[in-house]
Amino acid sequence: MIILDTQSAAMLPDIHRDPADRIIIATALLNQAQLVSLDSVFPGYEVLKGLLLNS
């Protein structure tokens, strides 16, 4: 749900300043889905351990 995604994105640590990327991260977390990204900032989110594929 979009409301939950945006609320979750707002609660993430302030590592990534791009709101769209924060929503992508929150969506992956809420759905326990793997996230594929080459964004160099994403690995800074400890909560993505095991979900982030970035190589």
Buried (B, 14 or more C-beta within 10 A) or exposed (E): EEEEBBEBBEEBEEBBEEEEBBBBBBBBBBEEEEBEBEBEEBEEBEEBEEBBEEE
